[in-house]
Amino acid sequence: MRDAPESAQLIQAFANTVDVETGTDEIETASTFDSWLRERGLLRGPRIDAADHALGLRLRAGIREALGAHVGDEPDTAVQQAASEALRELPVVVTADGHAPGTLVPAPQLSASRKALAALAVAWSELTVTGDAVRLKRCSEHACAWVFWDTSKNRSGRWCSMRVCGNRAKARRYAARQAAGTVRET
């Protein structure tokens, strides 16, 4: 079992800024998104504006869709298309200047706020290229939808918590079988 790399921890935190169960969103406004980026050291300088906030929300929605596909959910193509368009607005480059050779970094011509968003795109790209993205998943319990790092040996985890979400899903399946009369007595 591997610990989540920094890029996975960042993407997990970003994806979990929305809490489906409680109906809350940590980055609901440009101001709260600005604070979230600053707390993680991704943004310095001018504040996030409404356009960059909307861009960040599209990026987050697309990442969450991709993470849901890791547990068998059918991705919403419109959400994925919007995220792809958002990524095109956040170019990254490969550099050797001050970084390890071949490191992805936000393109230098981007504004400070776009560089912060591009840092999220870089983290997502790193996970995808290394294959680690498959360990980052959105809980298949749709009432939860929390993003988690799958520590199972064969990468087969489906729930953020087997005790809570996994148990709920299994209890529902059992009740459905019992209602249909397909449960065997032991």
C-alpha positions in Angstrom: 0.0 0.0 0.0 1.5 3.3 -1.1 0.8 6.6 0.4 -0.8 9.2 -1.9 1.8 11.3 -3.7 1.6 15.1 -3.3 -0.1 15.6 -6.6 -2.8 13.1 -5.5 -3.3 14.8 -2.2 -3.7 18.1 -3.9 -6.3 16.8 -6.4 -8.1 14.9 -3.7 -8.3 18.1 -1.6 -9.5 20.1 -4.7 -12.1 17.5 -5.6 -13.4 17.3 -2.0 -14.0 21.0 -1.8 -17.6 20.0 -2.7 -19.3 17.8 -0.1 -22.3 16.1 -1.7 -23.5 14.6 1.6 -23.8 18.0 3.4 -24.4 20.1 0.3 -21.6 22.4 1.0 -18.9 23.9 -1.3 -15.6 25.3 0.1 -14.9 27.2 -3.1 -18.5 28.4 -3.8 -17.4 32.0 -4.4 -14.3 33.5 -6.0 -13.3 34.8 -2.6 -13.4 31.4 -1.0 -11.6 29.8 -3.9 -9.0 32.5 -3.7 -8.5 31.7 0.0 -8.3 27.9 -0.7 -5.6 28.4 -3.3 -3.6 30.8 -1.0 -3.8 28.3 1.9 -2.1 25.7 -0.3 0.6 28.1 -1.5 -0.7 28.1 -5.1 -1.7 31.7 -5.4 0.3 34.9 -4.7 -0.6 38.3 -6.0 -3.9 39.5 -7.4 -7.2 37.8 -6.3 -9.2 35.3 -8.3 -11.8 36.9 -10.4 -15.2 35.5 -11.5 -13.9 34.1 -14.8 -11.1 32.2 -13.1 -13.5 30.9 -10.4 -15.8 29.6 -13.1 -12.8 28.0 -14.9 -11.7 26.3 -11.6 -15.2 24.9 -11.0 -15.3 23.4 -14.5 -11.9 21.8 -13.9 -13.1 20.4 -10.6 -16.3 19.0 -12.1 -14.3 17.3 -14.9 -11.8 15.8 -12.4 -14.7 14.5 -10.3 -16.3 12.9 -13.3 -13.1 11.2 -14.3 -12.7 9.9 -10.7 -16.2 8.5 -10.7 -15.3 6.5 -13.9 -12.6 4.8 -11.8 -15.4 3.1 -9.8 -17.6 2.3 -12.8 -19.8 5.4 -13.1 -20.6 6.6 -16.6 -19.0 10.0 -17.0 -21.1 13.0 -18.1 -19.6 13.9 -21.5 -20.8 17.5 -21.3 -19.0 18.0 -18.0 -15.9 16.3 -19.4 -16.0 18.5 -22.5 -16.3 21.7 -20.3 -13.3 20.5 -18.3 -11.3 19.8 -21.4 -12.0 23.3 -22.6 -10.9 24.7 -19.2 -7.6 22.8 -19.5 -7.0 24.4 -22.9 -7.1 27.7 -21.1 -4.4 26.5 -18.7 -1.3 25.7 -20.8 1.6 23.9 -19.2 5.2 23.6 -20.5 8.0 21.1 -19.9 11.0 22.9 -18.5 14.5 22.2 -17.1 15.0 25.7 -15.7 15.1 25.4 -11.9 13.3 22.1 -12.0 14.2 18.5 -12.7 14.5 17.9 -16.4 11.1 17.2 -18.0 9.0 18.8 -15.2 5.6 20.2 -16.1 5.0 23.7 -14.9 2.3 26.4 -15.7 3.2 28.4 -18.8 5.1 31.5 -17.9 2.8 33.9 -19.8 -0.2 33.0 -17.6 -1.5 35.5 -15.0 -0.9 34.6 -11.3 -4.5 33.2 -10.9 -4.2 31.2 -14.1 -0.8 29.8 -12.9 -2.5 28.6 -9.7 -5.2 26.8 -11.7 -2.6 25.4 -14.1 -0.8 24.0 -11.0 -3.9 21.9 -10.5 -3.8 20.8 -14.1 -0.1 19.9 -13.7 -1.0 17.8 -10.6 -3.8 16.0 -12.5 -1.5 15.4 -15.5 1.2 13.9 -13.3 -1.3 11.5 -11.8 -2.5 10.5 -15.3 0.9 10.1 -16.8 2.3 8.0 -13.9 -0.9 5.8 -13.8 -1.5 6.9 -10.2 -4.8 8.5 -11.2 -6.5 5.1 -11.0 -5.9 5.0 -7.3 -7.8 8.3 -6.8 -11.5 7.5 -6.9 -14.9 9.1 -6.2 -16.8 7.0 -3.7 -19.4 4.9 -5.6 -22.0 5.6 -2.8 -23.6 8.5 -4.7 -25.0 10.1 -1.6 -21.4 10.5 -0.4 -19.2 10.9 -3.6 -16.2 11.7 -1.4 -12.8 11.4 -3.2 -10.4 9.0 -1.7 -7.0 7.3 -2.3 -7.5 3.6 -2.9 -4.9 1.7 -0.7 -6.1 -1.7 -1.7 -3.4 -4.0 -3.2 -5.3 -4.6 -6.4 -6.8 -1.1 -6.7 -10.4 -2.5 -6.3 -11.7 -0.1 -3.6 -15.1 1.3 -4.4 -16.0 3.2 -1.2 -14.3 5.9 0.8 -15.2 3.8 3.9 -16.2 0.1 3.9 -17.7 0.6 7.4 -20.0 3.4 6.3 -20.5 3.7 2.5 -19.7 0.1 1.7 -22.0 -1.2 4.4 -24.8 1.1 3.2 -24.5 -0.3 -0.4 -24.3 -3.9 0.7 -27.3 -3.5 3.0 -29.4 -2.0 0.2 -28.4 -4.9 -2.1 -29.4 -7.3 0.6 -32.7 -5.6 1.2 -33.5 -5.6 -2.6 -32.7 -9.3 -2.8 -34.8 -10.0 0.2 -37.7 -8.0 -1.2 -37.4 -9.9 -4.5 -37.3 -13.2 -2.6 -33.8 -14.2 -3.8 -32.1 -14.3 -0.4 -31.3 -17.9 0.7 -31.9 -19.0 4.2 -28.8 -20.5 5.9 
